[in-house]
Protein backbone atom coordinates (compact mmCIF):
# COMPACT_ATOMS: atom_id res chain seq x y z
CA UNK A 1 0.00 0.00 0.00
CA UNK A 2 1.58 3.27 -1.14
CA UNK A 3 1.29 6.35 1.05
CA UNK A 4 0.23 9.58 -0.58
CA UNK A 5 2.62 12.52 -0.91
CA UNK A 6 1.21 14.31 2.13
CA UNK A 7 2.28 11.38 4.28
CA UNK A 8 5.81 11.29 2.83
CA UNK A 9 6.72 14.97 2.29
CA UNK A 10 6.44 18.31 4.06
CA UNK A 11 6.42 21.74 2.47
CA UNK A 12 9.07 24.23 3.53
CA UNK A 13 8.98 27.90 2.58
CA UNK A 14 12.29 29.56 1.77
CA UNK A 15 13.10 33.20 1.06
CA UNK A 16 13.17 34.02 -2.66
CA UNK A 17 16.77 35.19 -2.44
CA UNK A 18 17.89 31.86 -1.01
CA UNK A 19 16.07 29.91 -3.73
CA UNK A 20 17.62 32.18 -6.37
CA UNK A 21 21.07 31.39 -4.95
CA UNK A 22 20.28 27.66 -5.04
CA UNK A 23 19.26 27.99 -8.70
CA UNK A 24 22.48 29.87 -9.47
CA UNK A 25 24.65 27.26 -7.76
CA UNK A 26 22.88 24.41 -9.55
CA UNK A 27 23.77 26.08 -12.85
CA UNK A 28 27.35 26.94 -11.90
CA UNK A 29 28.06 23.48 -10.50
CA UNK A 30 26.04 21.43 -12.96
CA UNK A 31 28.80 18.80 -13.00
CA UNK A 32 27.79 17.82 -9.46
CA UNK A 33 24.61 16.29 -10.83
CA UNK A 34 21.89 18.20 -9.03
CA UNK A 35 18.76 17.60 -11.07
CA UNK A 36 16.50 20.07 -9.27
CA UNK A 37 16.13 22.53 -6.42
CA UNK A 38 14.64 19.77 -4.31
CA UNK A 39 17.62 17.50 -5.01
CA UNK A 40 20.09 20.24 -4.05
CA UNK A 41 18.19 21.20 -0.90
CA UNK A 42 17.73 17.58 0.23
CA UNK A 43 21.48 17.02 -0.10
CA UNK A 44 22.27 20.26 1.76
CA UNK A 45 19.93 19.31 4.60
CA UNK A 46 21.38 15.78 4.80
CA UNK A 47 24.91 17.22 5.01
CA UNK A 48 23.88 19.66 7.75
CA UNK A 49 22.16 16.91 9.75
CA UNK A 50 25.25 14.70 9.47
CA UNK A 51 27.48 17.58 10.58
CA UNK A 52 25.33 18.31 13.62
CA UNK A 53 25.04 14.62 14.51
CA UNK A 54 28.84 14.36 14.43
CA UNK A 55 29.08 17.42 16.67
CA UNK A 56 26.50 15.92 19.00
CA UNK A 57 28.41 12.64 19.14
CA UNK A 58 31.69 14.40 19.89
CA UNK A 59 30.04 16.35 22.71
CA UNK A 60 28.63 13.12 24.13
CA UNK A 61 32.00 11.37 23.81
CA UNK A 62 33.70 14.28 25.56
CA UNK A 63 31.14 14.25 28.36
CA UNK A 64 31.38 10.48 28.70
CA UNK A 65 35.18 10.71 28.86
CA UNK A 66 35.00 13.36 31.59
CA UNK A 67 32.58 11.27 33.64
CA UNK A 68 34.71 8.13 33.21
CA UNK A 69 37.94 9.92 34.19
CA UNK A 70 36.35 11.39 37.31
CA UNK A 71 35.50 7.96 38.73
Backbone torsions as a table, in degrees:
resi	resn	phi	psi	omega
1	UNK	NA	121.1	-177.9
2	UNK	-88.4	133.2	176.8
3	UNK	-78.8	150.7	177.7
4	UNK	-77.8	169.3	-175.9
5	UNK	-59.0	-35.6	-179.7
6	UNK	-61.3	-30.5	179.7
7	UNK	-80.9	-19.5	-175.4
8	UNK	-107.8	-18.3	-175.7
9	UNK	-132.4	155.1	173.1
10	UNK	-123.9	149.9	177.4
11	UNK	-92.7	136.5	177.7
12	UNK	-127.0	130.0	177.2
13	UNK	-93.0	133.6	179.0
14	UNK	-123.7	149.7	176.7
15	UNK	-61.3	144.1	-177.8
16	UNK	-55.2	-42.3	-179.4
17	UNK	-60.3	-37.8	178.7
18	UNK	-68.0	-42.4	178.2
19	UNK	-64.9	-39.7	177.0
20	UNK	-60.9	-39.9	178.4
21	UNK	-67.1	-38.8	175.4
22	UNK	-60.1	-47.7	178.9
23	UNK	-57.9	-43.1	-179.5
24	UNK	-63.0	-45.2	-178.7
25	UNK	-66.8	-35.3	176.3
26	UNK	-60.7	-41.7	178.4
27	UNK	-67.7	-48.7	-176.5
28	UNK	-63.7	-38.5	-176.9
29	UNK	-110.4	44.9	-177.2
30	UNK	-60.1	-25.4	-179.9
31	UNK	-68.1	-12.3	178.5
32	UNK	-83.0	-5.2	170.0
33	UNK	83.0	16.4	176.5
34	UNK	-70.3	125.0	-176.3
35	UNK	-94.5	-13.6	-177.5
36	UNK	-165.0	169.5	173.2
37	UNK	-56.3	-47.5	-177.3
38	UNK	-58.9	-41.8	179.3
39	UNK	-62.1	-46.4	179.0
40	UNK	-61.2	-48.2	-176.2
41	UNK	-68.2	-39.4	176.5
42	UNK	-59.7	-43.2	179.7
43	UNK	-65.8	-41.6	179.1
44	UNK	-62.3	-42.2	179.9
45	UNK	-67.2	-42.4	177.7
46	UNK	-58.8	-44.6	-180.0
47	UNK	-63.5	-39.9	179.3
48	UNK	-66.6	-42.8	178.2
49	UNK	-60.7	-46.2	179.0
50	UNK	-59.8	-44.0	179.3
51	UNK	-60.1	-45.7	-179.9
52	UNK	-69.8	-34.9	176.7
53	UNK	-65.8	-37.8	176.8
54	UNK	-65.4	-41.7	177.0
55	UNK	-62.3	-43.6	178.6
56	UNK	-60.8	-43.9	180.0
57	UNK	-64.6	-40.0	-179.9
58	UNK	-68.0	-35.6	175.8
59	UNK	-64.6	-43.4	179.6
60	UNK	-63.7	-45.4	179.7
61	UNK	-60.6	-41.1	179.5
62	UNK	-64.4	-44.6	178.8
63	UNK	-63.3	-44.7	-179.8
64	UNK	-61.9	-40.9	178.8
65	UNK	-63.0	-43.5	178.8
66	UNK	-62.0	-43.3	-179.6
67	UNK	-64.6	-44.2	-178.6
68	UNK	-63.3	-44.1	-178.3
69	UNK	-67.2	-26.6	-177.3
70	UNK	-81.1	-7.2	-178.4
71	UNK	-81.3	NA	NA
